[in-house]
Amino acid sequence: MITSKTRVAPVKSITLPRLELLAALLLSELYVVVLESLRKVIQIDKLFLFSDSQVVLDWLKSSPSRWKIFVANHILIIQKMSSEASWHHVKSQENPADCTSRGIAASKLKVHKLWWSGQQWLSQDSLHFPSIDLSTSCKEDVKCEEKSSTVLTNVST
C-alpha cells in the first residue's frame, strides 16, 4: 500500500452508481499523484486500476457522449487522467477500499491483511485478474444514465 484516500458522500442525495463514479474519479486523481512520484524512481510497465462497480467499469469502456451530462463529464475526466492504465473489476468483499468506507477501528486496520496486502491474485500475472459479466440489474443502472434521443419530423404537403 502506497497511499489511500476516502471521501464522505455528498449531503445531496445521489445514486449509488454516481457515488461509485466519484470514487473512480478520486482513484484517478490519486493515481496521477502517485504515478508522478513513482516515475522518478522506478520504471513502470503496466498500470492497473480497480473498481468494484460493474456499472462504472461499463461506463468507462464507452464514449462519454453516450451518457447524461454528469456521467459524461466525469467519464471524460477519468478517461483522460487514467489513459495509460487499464481498469479491472474487484469483488466488493475483496476490495481493500471498502475496509475504510464501511468503517474499521484503527487497531483492526493495522493488522488487516486485505488492507495491507490485497488479494493473492494481485501478485500474479494480470491474466489471472477476475473478469466480470454485467448482471441484469447493472445493465439497468447503466441504461439509466444513457442519453435519450428524440427524433421529430415534420411533413408538409
Rosetta silent file (secondary structure, phi, psi, omega in degrees, C-alpha in Angstrom):
SEQUENCE: MITSKTRVAPVKSITLPRLELLAALLLSELYVVVLESLRKVIQIDKLFLFSDSQVVLDWLKSSPSRWKIFVANHILIIQKMSSEASWHHVKSQENPADCTSRGIAASKLKVHKLWWSGQQWLSQDSLHFPSIDLSTSCKEDVKCEEKSSTVLTNVST
SCORE:     score description
SCORE:     0.000 S_00000001
   1 L     0.000  126.538  178.590    0.000    0.000    0.000 S_00000001
   2 L   -97.822  -46.420 -179.039    1.441    3.336   -1.035 S_00000001
   3 L  -159.512  164.112  174.764   -1.420    5.654   -0.188 S_00000001
   4 L  -148.689  161.842 -178.065   -5.152    5.741    0.287 S_00000001
   5 L  -154.231  140.222  174.873   -7.880    8.323    0.273 S_00000001
   6 L  -134.188  158.807  175.585  -11.553    8.390    1.188 S_00000001
   7 L  -135.483  150.809  175.218  -14.292   10.995    0.965 S_00000001
   8 L   -80.560  141.734  178.388  -17.605   11.394    2.691 S_00000001
   9 L   -62.484  145.722  178.872  -20.636   11.120    0.395 S_00000001
  10 L   -60.287  153.070  178.222  -22.233   14.471   -0.508 S_00000001
  11 L   -64.902  -40.187  178.786  -25.189   15.672    1.579 S_00000001
  12 L   -62.774  135.693 -179.991  -27.277   15.992   -1.581 S_00000001
  13 L   -61.178  131.392 -178.425  -28.954   12.713   -2.477 S_00000001
  14 L  -143.363  145.380 -177.187  -27.053   10.939   -5.248 S_00000001
  15 L   -68.228  154.785  179.274  -27.458    7.488   -6.784 S_00000001
  16 H   -59.527  -44.586  177.303  -25.081    4.695   -5.813 S_00000001
  17 H   -58.817  -36.625  177.563  -23.674    4.358   -9.370 S_00000001
  18 H   -69.061  -37.293  175.098  -22.871    8.091   -9.367 S_00000001
  19 H   -62.220  -41.449  177.565  -21.173    7.752   -5.963 S_00000001
  20 H   -64.316  -34.960  176.787  -19.115    4.892   -7.386 S_00000001
  21 H   -64.637  -41.479  176.957  -18.239    7.131  -10.339 S_00000001
  22 H   -64.481  -33.965  175.904  -16.994    9.790   -7.911 S_00000001
  23 H   -66.174  -39.212  177.149  -14.898    7.088   -6.214 S_00000001
  24 H   -65.735  -36.224  176.021  -13.361    6.204   -9.593 S_00000001
  25 H   -64.751  -43.719  177.830  -12.581    9.899  -10.111 S_00000001
  26 H   -59.746  -43.272  177.260  -10.915   10.024   -6.684 S_00000001
  27 H   -61.882  -42.383  179.393   -8.846    6.961   -7.622 S_00000001
  28 H   -62.001  -41.632  178.701   -7.835    8.607  -10.911 S_00000001
  29 H   -64.267  -43.135  179.272   -6.714   11.759   -9.093 S_00000001
  30 H   -65.855  -40.843  178.499   -4.714    9.708   -6.598 S_00000001
  31 H   -56.955  -44.350 -179.228   -3.256    7.611   -9.417 S_00000001
  32 H   -61.594  -45.008 -179.482   -1.892   10.730  -11.162 S_00000001
  33 H   -64.076  -47.204 -179.181   -0.139   11.932   -7.987 S_00000001
  34 H   -64.881  -43.030 -179.234    1.356    8.513   -7.188 S_00000001
  35 H   -60.686  -43.146  177.410    2.426    7.941  -10.791 S_00000001
  36 H   -57.259  -44.400 -178.866    4.260   11.286  -10.890 S_00000001
  37 H   -68.669  -46.333 -175.990    6.195   10.356   -7.758 S_00000001
  38 H   -69.446  -35.115 -178.456    6.987    6.768   -8.737 S_00000001
  39 H   -61.147  -21.549  179.370    8.102    7.551  -12.283 S_00000001
  40 L   -74.739  -22.291 -173.855   11.015    9.497  -10.793 S_00000001
  41 L  -120.586  -21.711  179.663   12.417    6.397   -9.092 S_00000001
  42 L  -139.181  157.341  174.755   11.217    3.268  -10.939 S_00000001
  43 L   -87.389  132.729 -178.786   10.260    2.158  -14.420 S_00000001
  44 L  -114.209  122.902 -178.332    6.579    1.290  -14.711 S_00000001
  45 L   -95.105  -42.533 -177.201    5.498   -1.132  -17.422 S_00000001
  46 L  -133.407  146.109 -179.863    1.833   -1.762  -16.670 S_00000001
  47 L  -127.827  131.430 -178.151   -0.769    0.148  -14.712 S_00000001
  48 E  -128.298  133.221  174.817   -3.955   -1.338  -13.276 S_00000001
  49 E  -119.758  145.449 -175.117   -6.863    0.407  -11.586 S_00000001
  50 E  -126.056  142.827  174.210   -9.668   -1.464   -9.829 S_00000001
  51 E  -138.166  146.736  175.174  -13.306   -0.741   -9.080 S_00000001
  52 L   -94.059    6.882 -179.918  -15.967   -2.913   -7.500 S_00000001
  53 L   -99.746  109.252  177.049  -18.624   -1.130   -9.563 S_00000001
  54 H   -63.188  -34.875 -179.074  -19.617   -3.032  -12.684 S_00000001
  55 H   -62.927  -50.059 -179.439  -21.675   -0.026  -13.771 S_00000001
  56 H   -61.318  -42.487  179.374  -18.726    2.378  -13.637 S_00000001
  57 H   -61.837  -37.526  176.849  -16.491   -0.075  -15.485 S_00000001
  58 H   -66.745  -42.714  177.369  -19.095   -0.339  -18.230 S_00000001
  59 H   -59.833  -42.320 -176.212  -19.352    3.465  -18.447 S_00000001
  60 H   -66.363  -23.465 -179.952  -15.563    3.769  -18.669 S_00000001
  61 L   -78.922  -10.153 -172.314  -15.430    1.427  -21.671 S_00000001
  62 L  -116.640  174.202  179.516  -17.670    3.661  -23.759 S_00000001
  63 L   -72.429  134.348  178.486  -17.733    7.126  -25.250 S_00000001
  64 H   -58.179  -28.819 -177.175  -18.677    9.903  -22.801 S_00000001
  65 H   -64.810  -13.452 -179.340  -21.046   11.360  -25.395 S_00000001
  66 H   -76.507  -18.216 -169.160  -23.355    8.393  -24.829 S_00000001
  67 E  -109.319  163.785  174.300  -24.234    9.490  -21.276 S_00000001
  68 L   -62.457  162.558 -168.591  -26.123   12.243  -19.499 S_00000001
  69 H   -53.292  -51.158 -177.759  -24.068   15.324  -18.604 S_00000001
  70 H   -55.693  -52.123 -178.667  -22.960   14.417  -15.045 S_00000001
  71 H   -66.276  -44.459 -178.989  -21.759   10.955  -16.033 S_00000001
  72 H   -58.054  -47.392 -178.953  -20.323   12.116  -19.370 S_00000001
  73 H   -62.149  -43.196 -179.059  -18.227   14.866  -17.775 S_00000001
  74 H   -70.805  -38.834  177.668  -16.828   12.580  -15.095 S_00000001
  75 H   -61.845  -43.976  179.347  -16.142    9.731  -17.521 S_00000001
  76 H   -58.538  -46.343  179.885  -14.243   12.120  -19.810 S_00000001
  77 H   -63.065  -46.962 -178.855  -12.057   13.337  -16.932 S_00000001
  78 H   -62.360  -44.448 -179.623  -11.384    9.805  -15.668 S_00000001
  79 H   -62.247  -39.831  178.267  -10.540    8.524  -19.152 S_00000001
  80 H   -67.066  -45.261 -176.967   -8.081   11.383  -19.716 S_00000001
  81 H   -68.192  -33.298 -174.252   -6.428   11.008  -16.309 S_00000001
  82 L  -112.488   29.626 -175.096   -6.115    7.226  -16.486 S_00000001
  83 L   -62.843  -25.542 -179.738   -5.430    6.770  -20.197 S_00000001
  84 L   -85.142  -11.038 -174.435   -2.236    4.780  -19.517 S_00000001
  85 L  -104.569  161.287  172.540   -3.933    2.347  -17.134 S_00000001
  86 E  -113.046  138.802 -177.879   -6.359   -0.496  -17.612 S_00000001
  87 E   -92.443  140.331 -179.536   -9.436   -0.763  -15.416 S_00000001
  88 E  -137.462  160.521  179.671  -10.420   -4.071  -13.812 S_00000001
  89 E   -91.840  142.130  171.114  -13.147   -5.381  -11.559 S_00000001
  90 L  -129.762  132.587  178.078  -12.605   -6.389   -7.941 S_00000001
  91 L   -61.503  146.095 -177.478  -15.370   -8.030   -5.926 S_00000001
  92 H   -54.712  -42.420 -179.057  -16.616   -5.803   -3.139 S_00000001
  93 H   -71.689  -11.267  177.577  -15.545   -8.283   -0.449 S_00000001
  94 H  -105.326    5.432 -174.764  -12.023   -8.324   -1.992 S_00000001
  95 L   -93.457  111.827  179.843  -11.746   -4.539   -2.257 S_00000001
  96 L   -58.947  -30.723 -179.428   -9.371   -3.009    0.331 S_00000001
  97 H   -61.902  -29.533 -179.789  -11.022    0.397   -0.151 S_00000001
  98 H   -69.192  -19.746  177.292  -14.236   -0.992    1.304 S_00000001
  99 H   -58.491  -47.125 -177.667  -12.486   -1.576    4.641 S_00000001
 100 H   -80.637  -34.023 -178.007  -12.413    2.154    5.327 S_00000001
 101 H   -69.926  -24.226  178.250  -15.666    3.063    3.603 S_00000001
 102 L   -93.984   -7.860  178.828  -17.570    0.611    5.816 S_00000001
 103 L    90.453  125.543  178.275  -15.745    1.694    8.939 S_00000001
 104 L  -151.970  139.849  179.096  -12.987   -0.151   10.772 S_00000001
 105 L   -68.226  145.242 -179.747  -11.177    0.545   14.020 S_00000001
 106 H   -57.990  -36.788 -179.993   -7.549    1.659   13.679 S_00000001
 107 H   -63.608  -34.392  177.514   -6.461   -1.236   15.911 S_00000001
 108 H   -80.232  -35.277 -178.392   -8.031   -3.719   13.470 S_00000001
 109 H   -64.375  -36.412 -176.386   -6.840   -1.872   10.365 S_00000001
 110 L   -66.939  -16.730  177.135   -3.180   -2.060   11.384 S_00000001
 111 L  -119.392   13.851 -176.365   -3.314   -5.883   11.211 S_00000001
 112 L   -79.884  110.667 -175.040   -5.890   -6.207    8.405 S_00000001
 113 H   -59.900  -44.152 -179.317   -4.339   -8.465    5.741 S_00000001
 114 H   -60.270  -41.976 -178.817   -6.631   -7.309    2.918 S_00000001
 115 H   -63.305  -43.982 -173.478   -5.807   -3.647    3.610 S_00000001
 116 H   -88.594  -28.894 -174.308   -2.026   -4.136    3.642 S_00000001
 117 H  -116.483  -20.870 -176.429   -1.510   -6.932    1.115 S_00000001
 118 L    73.933 -170.492 -179.857   -4.567   -7.037   -1.114 S_00000001
 119 L   -80.333  154.391 -179.674   -5.764  -10.232   -2.742 S_00000001
 120 H   -57.747  -38.400 -176.610   -3.410  -13.067   -3.696 S_00000001
 121 H   -65.103  -16.787  177.346   -4.269  -12.680   -7.383 S_00000001
 122 H   -66.403  -26.342 -179.560   -2.733   -9.180   -7.353 S_00000001
 123 H   -89.012    1.291  178.976    0.732  -10.727   -7.132 S_00000001
 124 L  -100.977  174.903  176.619    0.063  -12.927  -10.175 S_00000001
 125 L   -60.644  148.030 -177.340    0.048  -12.120  -13.871 S_00000001
 126 H   -61.528  -16.717  175.713   -2.827   -9.870  -14.954 S_00000001
 127 H   -62.652  -22.045 -178.485   -4.261  -12.794  -16.940 S_00000001
 128 H   -93.438    1.758  177.596   -5.409  -14.142  -13.562 S_00000001
 129 L   -65.344  145.989  178.759   -7.316  -10.990  -12.597 S_00000001
 130 L   -61.559  147.341  174.856  -11.047  -11.625  -12.108 S_00000001
 131 L  -118.244  162.629 -176.739  -13.324  -10.884  -15.041 S_00000001
 132 L  -132.607  155.611  166.101  -16.983   -9.920  -14.981 S_00000001
 133 L  -117.803  134.721 -177.542  -20.143  -10.183  -16.984 S_00000001
 134 L   -66.302  122.849  179.129  -22.571   -7.346  -16.474 S_00000001
 135 L   -73.467  164.625 -179.292  -25.559   -8.579  -14.474 S_00000001
 136 H   -59.567  -43.505 -179.250  -29.115   -7.669  -15.476 S_00000001
 137 H   -64.551  -35.795  178.038  -29.518   -5.212  -12.585 S_00000001
 138 H   -68.647  -36.675  178.660  -26.276   -3.469  -13.551 S_00000001
 139 H   -60.808  -36.449  178.088  -27.426   -3.169  -17.150 S_00000001
 140 H   -67.228  -41.660  177.196  -30.472   -1.272  -15.895 S_00000001
 141 H   -63.782  -38.881  178.190  -28.267    1.097  -13.859 S_00000001
 142 H   -62.800  -48.641 -178.167  -26.050    1.648  -16.893 S_00000001
 143 H   -63.392  -30.164 -179.517  -29.044    2.446  -19.111 S_00000001
 144 H   -54.781  -32.904 -176.967  -30.431    4.881  -16.513 S_00000001
 145 L   -97.346    3.477 -179.619  -27.667    7.354  -17.360 S_00000001
 146 E   -75.644  139.064  177.032  -27.886    6.917  -21.118 S_00000001
 147 L   -66.387  143.571  174.668  -28.922    9.964  -23.116 S_00000001
 148 L  -102.584  148.115  179.771  -32.250    9.628  -24.805 S_00000001
 149 L  -113.311  139.370  175.766  -32.779   10.802  -28.340 S_00000001
 150 L  -120.903  128.816  178.937  -35.920   12.307  -29.702 S_00000001
 151 L  -110.369  123.046  177.675  -36.479   12.495  -33.404 S_00000001
 152 L  -111.571  135.459  175.827  -39.001   14.997  -34.667 S_00000001
 153 L  -127.576  148.523  178.868  -40.167   15.062  -38.213 S_00000001
 154 L  -131.176  121.663  179.053  -42.382   17.492  -39.942 S_00000001
 155 L  -116.928  124.085  176.021  -44.037   16.626  -43.196 S_00000001
 156 L  -126.693  144.473 -179.670  -45.938   19.248  -45.097 S_00000001
 157 L  -123.296    0.000    0.000  -47.628   18.920  -48.440 S_00000001
